[in-house]
Amino acid sequence: MSFTPEFLDELRARVPVSGVVGRKVKLIKRGREFSGLCPFHNEKSPSFTVNDDKGFYHCFGCGAHGDVITFVTETEGLSFPESVERLAEQAGLQVPKATKEEAERSKKRASLYDVMEEVAKWFEEQLAGDAGKEARDYVNRRGLRPETVSRFRLGYSPNQRGLIRKAMNARGIDDEQLVDVGVIKLSDEDKRKDGNEYWDYFIHRLMFPITDRRGRIIAFGGRALGDSKAKYLNSPDTILFHKGKVLYNLASARQAAHDLGEVVVTEGYMDVIALSQAGFPSAVAPLGTAVTEDQIQELWRMVPEPVLCLDGDTAGIRAANRVVERALPIIQPGKSLSFATLPEGEDPDSLIQTQGPAQMREVLRTAKPLSEMLWRKTTMGVDIETPERRAALKAELRRQFSVITDKDLKFEYQKEMFRRFDELTGATNKGATQSAAQAYGGSSYNQGSGYGGNNYQGYNKPFKKQAGRKKNRNSQWGKKDSFELDPRIPRPNLPARKLAQRQEQLLLATLINHPNVLSKQLEDLASLKLPSDEYNRVLQDLVDVIVRDPDLDREALKCQLCDKGYSRLMDELLSPAVMDHGKFARPATDSYAAEHGVTHIAAMFREKQAEQEKGVHSREFAANMDETGLTQLEAHKQLRQETSGIAIDLDSYDPDAYEDSH
């Protein structure tokens, strides 16, 4: 089986070498590279290096060298086609079929690179000749130095139709090839009657060659020098060129990004060239469209957080908002974007010309993170004067960050957006929260009234010391707020299903009575899924409340739950039946014991969930026998090992023993 060079390039770009090597070698990140012990010979000190930017591994000890495909071939005993197919599956790429047509297409594509090179040379010749004077004057007015013009290989398409076709035909390039690369096109029927079968795509324009990541010319951009409806014009999509996947100046910027650790994304060709000339060589630009998902992925292959430098006008703000929408579903931990906004009326070229590179550096230094741009985008011009409008804003914030696929990152965005929401609406005012609690029948939060204090002060003491205690008749949640425990009554033995339900109840009751434990274990609890839909909703709402205000105490937390309609359910969760089944859930229990109980119950539910998922993945692995399935099974095995022995028997668990050991 043969593969096209373009497909192999795309595969190598999508699969980082460190990700594949790291499954067999323990790698340590050192700057822009990784190092570890060589898998190809025995060594005690690491001489094996992996470089994702350059796409290779190398051992300075034994000389082993190659790319990601070579590594799989050498370490897993696979043939080259087998290695390619395995990596393509991991990258989500469709392996092209080895057909005669595809072979012809690949051969044709290879020849078209030569065509584009000849066309670029001809454009350069025209810029340097007599016909290129107007274009040279424009370049000079824009402040481009001769070496910059040469480095970016700028050219000129003359204001005379048919010249390029005639010149290329003389160099052995036929009309069909020129059509294939988008330099000329077939004329409309009415124009063909006049004998003009072909039409030049670029006329009277300053020409900017566009390259792929390997530096091969695949298209052109043209800036109009006379009157034209389109100020800038790009080549049409061809067998070589798909503008939504390419960045201008990508090939040169890749090395600069590796050396400097930064990438600046701007809007146009001249901005990129001006930035490069002023000392920002890692500048790139999309090609006349908003930044696409493919282009964002390309940027992340160079640096983890490229900076988008957009104009400060209304159009620039709209462009930034479109980028935010496209980036949110694909951002990952450590992979994001920053946004630098230029003063209104300025672009990078004009700013450098008028205020110099230092001011441009200051603009980049003050770039805002993606989360800031999301907040600005969602809240700009929003009226929050009424409860309905505030609720609508909150719902829109939730909708915006809900598209984030990574659960940890989504959780962090939820915390950030709700923190900002509370600051905007004044919900962080402790006095307002305290007044709300008093309206629900509680006194000052710190006094420990109701469920939060005096009623339960004796629960860590011997039961006989609680005899004769009076009931609290002022309870917000009724008579169940106070009860007596008779040590002579045995604790209940529940059926398995009821016991599982009681475990959920105990977990929630502990979190309600010990908000500090909820806050401490917030991230773990946010990803926990309880068996019961109703209890799972309560858990998620508890997390939601604490995300917004980590400092809530017990009474304030209860008030929040009441606001959400959980008054009846709290009667059940905080009832004597539940409290009698787990002393660590009681308000007066030491927080260490409460945390210990939460950890144990959560571990039980995670273990059950892992068992269920393991069954599913075991069946999938048995059917497919692929590496992905094996990885999933190993992950579940690791989870079982981590949670093994954590689960407890609630009927015999005694938090007092845990407290005594502290």
N, C-alpha and C positions, 0 to 999 in steps of 0.2 A: 504494500500500500504506500502511495506517495502523498505527501501533504504540500500544499502551496506555502511558499515562504511567508505570505501574508498571514495565513492561519497560524503558523508556528510563531510568528512575531506576536500576534494577539494572545496566544496561549502563554508565552513567556511573560508578557506584560501583566496578565491577569493573575498568575500564580506566583507569589513571591518565593524566592529560593529558600528563605529562612523558614517559611511555614512548612515546607516539605522536609528540609534537612532537620528541622527541629523535632520531628517525630522520631528520629533515630539518634540524634546527637544533642546533648545538653548544651545549648548555646547561651553565651553571655553577651549582652549588648555592650559594645565599646564604641561610643561615638556613633558614627553612621554605619558601622559594621558589626558583625557578630563573630565571636570566636568560640572554639571548642576543641575537643580531642578528635583527631582525624579518624573517621570510620574505616579508612582504607589501609591503615597500618597501626601497629601498637606504639603508643607514645604516652609519656607521663605528663608532659607539659604541652599545652595547646599550641598548635601551629596551623590549625585549620581555620580559615576565614570565609565568611559568607557576606556578600555585598548585594543587597536587594536593588540598589539604584543601578548598578552595572549588570545585574542579573547573572552573577556567576559565583562559584565557590572555588577556593584554591587552597592547597596545602603546601606550605613552605618546607615541609619535611620530606614528603614523598613525591611532590609535584603533581598530585591529582588535581584536575581542573575540569570544569564543565558548567553547564547551565542546569536548570531544573529538570529538563528531560534526561540529560546525561546521568544525573544523580539517581533518578528512579530506575533507569536502565541498569546502572552499575550495582545498586544496592538491593534490588528486588528481583534480579534475574529475569527481567522482562525484555522482550524485543523492543526496538524503537517504536514501531506502531502501537504495541500494547501500552507502552509508557505514555505515549501521546493520548491514546484513548482514555486512559485512567485519569490523567491530569485534566483533559477536556471535560470529563464528567464532573470533576471537582469544581471547575471554573464555570460550569453551566454553558459550555460552548457546544454547538452542534458540529460533529466531525464531518467535514465535507466528503461526499461520496467520491470514490476514485473512479470516475467515469472518463470516457474519452473526451467528452465535451468539457469537463473540468480541466483536464490536462491541456486542452487547446486554449482554454480561457487563461490558465496560468502562464502559458507560453506567450499569449497575446499581451498579458499584463506586463510581463518582463520587458517586452519590446517597447511598451508604451512609456516606461520610465526613460528610455533613451530618447523617445520623441519629445518628452517634456524637457529634457536637458537641452536639446537642440533649440526648442522654442525659447527657453530662458536665455540662451546665449544670443539669439537673434534680437530679443527685446533689449538686452544689455547693449548690443551694438547700435541699435537705433537711438538709445538714450545718449550715447557718446557721439553720434553723428550729427550732421547738419539739421536733420528733422527733429532732433531732440532738444533744441534750444529752449523752447517754452517749458518743457518738463524740467530741464536743468535749472532754469530760473526759479521755478516753483520750489525745487529741492533746496536751492540756496536760500530762498526767503524763509523756509522752515528751519534753517540753521543746521542742516545736516552736513557733516564733514565728508570729504571724498572717501576716506577709509570706511566710513559708516555705510555710504552708498554701495561701495564695493562688497562689504561684508554681508549686507542683506540682499545683494544682487538685484538692486532695483533696475527697472528697464522702462521702455516706452513702446506703446503700440501706436503706430503712426495714424494720422488722420487721412488715410487713403485706403479704401477697401480693396481687398484682393492681394495686397502686398505679401502678407504672411503666407498665404496659400502658395503663391508663386515661388517664394523663397524656400519654403519647406519642400515643395515638389522638386526643386532643383537639388536638394540635399538627399533625395531618395525617399522622402516621406510622402505617402499617398494621402488622398483626401479622406479616405475612410479612417485612417489613424488620427487625423486632425479632428474629425468629428468625435471619435472615441474619447479624446482627451478634453473636448469642450472648447477648442480654440476656434473652430468654425462650426456652423450648423447649416442644415438644409434650409433653403429659403421657402417661404410660403408659396402656394400655387400661383398666385397672381404675380409675384415677383419673378418666378421662373419663366413666365412668358416673355420677360424682357431679356432672357438669357442669363440671368444671375441665379445659377443653381445653388450656390453656397453664399453664406452671409458671415462676415467676420463677427466674432462674439465681442471682441474688445476693439474699440476705435477711440483714438485720441485720449489715451489714459496713461497715467503713471502706473507701472506694473510692479506688483509685490509677489514674488514667488512664495508659494506655500508648500512646506515640506511635511513628510511623515516623521515619525520619531527617529528614523534612521538617517534623516537628512536628504531623502530623495524627493525631488520636486513632484508634486501630485496635482497641483492646481495653481491658479493665480487669482489675485485680487487686483482690481483696477480702480484708481481714483480719477474721476473725470477732470479734464483740464479746460473744457469748454462747457457750453450749455448742455445739460443732460438731465433727464428726469431722475436718474439714479446717480447720486454723488459717488457712491462706492458700488462696485459690482464684483461678485465672486463667480468663479467657474461654476457651471452646473454640476450636480452630482454625476460622477462617472464611475467606471470600473475601478479607478484608483482612489477616488475622492468622495467622502461623505462628510459634509461640513459639520454635522452635529457631533462628530467623533474626533475632530481634529482641532488643535490649538495652533495659532500662528506663533512661530518662533519656538516651537516645542523642542526640536532637536538641539538647538543651542542652549536653551534654558535648562535642559535636563542636567547637563554637567555643572552649570552655574548653581543650580538649586542644590546639587550634591555638595558643592564646595561651600556655599553660603548658608544653607539651611533655610532659605526663604524662596517663595514664589509670589510675584505680584501679577494679578490678573487685571487687565484694563480693557477698554472697550474697542480700540481700533489699532490699525497697523502703525500709524504715525506715533501714537502714544507709546507703543512697544519700542519703536526705534529710538524715540527721544529718551525714554527711560534707560535703554541699554547704553546709549551714548553718554548719559549723565552718570553712569556707574551703577545701574540696576540691571545687570545682564540676565537675570532670571525672570524677566517680564514676558508674559504671553497674553494672547487675546482670543476670544471666541470669534467666529467668522460671520458677523452680521446678525447673529441671533442671541437670545438669552442663553446663558451658560446651561448646558444640558447635563443630565445625569452621567452620560458617558464622559463628558469633559471633566466633571467633578472627580470621577474615579481616576481619570488620567492625572489630574492635579495631585491626588493623594498618593500616587505612585512616586511622586517627587518629594513632597513634604507632607507632614500630617495636618498642617493648618495653613493653607495658602491664604493670602490677603487679597480680597477683591477691592480694587480701587475704582470707585464709580463716581461719575459726575454728581455734583451736589444739587442739580436741578430736579424738576419733577420727573423727567424721564429717567434720570439716574436712580431716583428713589423707587420708581416702578420696577426698574430692572433688578434692584436689590431684593425687592419683595418677591419677584419671580424666582430668584435664586434660592431664597429661604424656603419657599414652597417645594422646590425640587430637591433641596438638600435634606430636609427633615426626615423623609422616609429612609434615607440611606446612610445617615451619619452613624458612626460607631464610636465606642470608647477610644479616645485618642485620635479620632478622625473628624475634623470639623472645618469651619471656615471663619475667617475674620473679615470685617468690612471697614474700609477706610473711606470716609466721605470727604470729597474735595470741597473747597469753598464754592458757593454758587457762581456759575459763569466761568469756572476754570475746568480744564482737563489736565492730565499729567504733563502734556507737552507745553501748554501755556504757562502752567505754574512753574515749571523748570526754567522756561525762557524769562519769566518776569521776576521770580523770587529765588531761583537757584535750587540745586539738588538738596541742600540742607533742609529747606522748607518741605520738600517732598518727603524726605526721611522723617520729618516730624509728623506729617500726615499719616504715614504708615505706622509710626510708633503709637499713635492714638487710635488705632483700629479697634473696633468694637467686636465682641464675640457674637456668634450666631444667636445665642439666647437673648442678647440685648436687641438685636434686629427683629427677632420674633416678637418681643414685647412691644417695640415701637410700632411695628406693622399692625399689631392687633389692637392697640389702644389709641392710635393716632386719631384725633377728632371724635373720640367716643364720649358720649355724655353719660355720667354715672350718678345723676342727681336723684334717681328713683331706685327703689329696690329691684324693680323689674329690669331696669337697664343694667344694674350691677350684676344681676343674675345672668343676663344675656352675655355680658362680657366674660364672666367666668366660664359659661358654657362654651363660648368661642375659644377661649384659651385652652380648655380641655380638648376641644376638637382639633386644635392646631397641633398640640404635642402628642395626641393619640396616634398619629401616623408613624411615630418613631418605633422601629421594630425591636431594637435592643431594650430589654426590660429594665436593666439597671440605668441606662441612659434616660429612658422615659421617666423613671422614678425621679431622677435628679432634675429633669426639666419640670416635672410636676411640683417639686419642692420650690424650685426657683420662681416659677410663674405664680404660684399661690402666695409666696412670700411677697412678691411685688404687688400682687392684688391686694393683700391685706394692708400694705403700706399705702397704697393708693386710696383705698376706701376707709382708712382709719380703723381697721378691725384689730389692730395690734394694741389698741388702747386698753390697758388692764382695768381701768376704772369702769369702762363700758361693760367689760366681761363680768366684773364683780357685781355690777348692778343687775345684769341679766340673771346671775345666779340667785341673787336675793329675791328677784321677781318669781323665781321658781320655788321659793320657800326655804332656801338655804341662807345661812348667815355668812359671815366672812369666810373665805375659802381656807384660810390658815387656822381656823379655830377647830376644824375637825368635827363639825356637826353632822348629823345624819349618818349615812353609810361611811362617811370619811373619817370618823374619829371616835368619840366617846362610847358609842354603842359596842364597838369591837375591841376596846382596849384590853380586854382580858383574854383574848383568844390564844395567846401564847402562854397563858398561865394555867395551872391546874383547874379543871372544870369546877371543882367544889368551891373555888373562890368566887365563882360567878353566881352562886345560888342566891335567889331572892332579888335579882336585879329587876328594876322597873322597866316596863316597856316605854318606848319613845312614842307618844301619841301624836307628835307633830311631824311625823315622817311624810315626806313628799310622796313616797311610793307605797304608803299604806302600812298595814300591820306586819307585813313580812319584813319590814325594816328591822324589827327586833324579835329575837327568839331565844329560847333557852335550850341548851344542849344537855341531854341526859346521858351521862357516861355509861349507864347501865343498858342503854338501847344499842344493840349492835349496829354497825354501819351496814347499809344495804348491799346485798349481792344482786347485781343487775344482770339481765340477759345481755348477750354480746352486743346486740344492736343498740340497746339502751345505754350500755357502757360507752360505746363509741360516741353516742350523742352527748353523754355526760362529759366526755373528754373535751368535746368542742365547747360545751358550756363552761367548763372550768378554765379553759384557755381564755375565753372572752371575759369571764368574771375577773380573772387575775389581771388582765390588761386594763379593765375599767377601774379596778381598785388600786392599781399600781401604774399610773401613767408614765412614771420614770422608766419602768421596765419596757413599756411600749416604745418610748422614745429611743431607748438604748438599742433595741433589737429591730428598729424600724425597717431597715432594708431587707432583712431576712423575712420578716412578717409580711412585707409588701408582696413578696413572690410566693407566699404560702397559699395554697388552695384547700379550703376545708370541704369535707364531703357534702355537707348540707348547704344548699344554695342560700337559704335564709341566713344561716350563721356566717357564711362566706361574705355576704353583703355587709353584715355588721363589722366583720374584720376589716374589710376594705374601707368602710366609712371611718372606723377608728384610725386607720393609717392616714386617711385623708385629713382628718381633724388634726392629728399630731403633726403632719407635714406642715400644715399652715401655722400651727402654734406649738412648738415643742415644749414650751414651758407651762402648759395647762396643768392644773392640779386636778385631783379626783372629782371635786364637786363641779368644777367648770366643765370637765369632760362629760359628766352626766348631763349637764344642761345642754350641751351640744347634741348629745344623743337624743334627748327629749325633743329638741328642735327637729330632728330628723324622723320623728315618729316612732321611737323605740321605747316609749314608756312602758307599754305592756310587756315587751320582751325583756326589759330590765328587771321587772318583777320576777320573771322566771330565772334569769341568769344569776341574780343576787339573792335567790331564795335559800332558806335553811337547807333544803335538800342538796343543793349544789355545794354550799359552803361546808356542809358536814362531810362531803365526799373528798375535800381537799383543803387542808388547813392553809396551804400556801396561798390560796386565793383570797383569804380574808384581809380586810384593810389594814389591820394592825400587825399582820405578819411582817417579819423582817424582809426588806426588799431583796436580799440575797436569796432567801428561800423562794420568794415569788419568781425571781428570775430563773432560778434553777427549775422550778416547776414548768414555767413557760418553755424553756429550752427542751425539756423532756417531752412534753406533749407535742410540740412542733416537730420534733424529731420523729415521733411515731407516725404522724401524718405524712411527713416526707418519705419515710420508709415505705409506707403503704402505696403512696403515689409512685414511687420508684419501681416497686414490684409490678404494678399495673403496666407502667410504661415498658418495663423490661420484657414483659410477656409479649407486648405488641412488637417491640424491636426484635425479639428472638424469632418470632414468626417471619418478620420481614427478612432477617438475615438468613434464615433457613431457605427462604424462597430465592433470594438474590445472591447471597454469598459475596457481598461486596465489602470494600474497605470502610465505607461510611457506616454500614450496619455494625461492623466489628468495633469501630470506634465508639458508637453509641452504647454497645453492650459493655465495653470496658468502662465507660463513664458511669454506667449504672452500678457496675461492680464496685467501683471506687466509692460511690455514694453509699452503698450498703456497708462497706467497711467503715466509713466515717460515722455512720449512724448506729452501727452495731453496738449494742449494750447500753445505748442511751435511753431507750424506751423504758418506762417504769410501770409497775403494777400500782395503779392508783389506790387500790384497797389497802395496800400495805405501806405505801410511801409515807414517810414521816418527816416533814420539813424541819421539825425540832431537832432531829438527829443531825441534819445538815447544818443547822445553825450552831449546834454545839461544837461541830468540827471546825468552825470558823474562828 
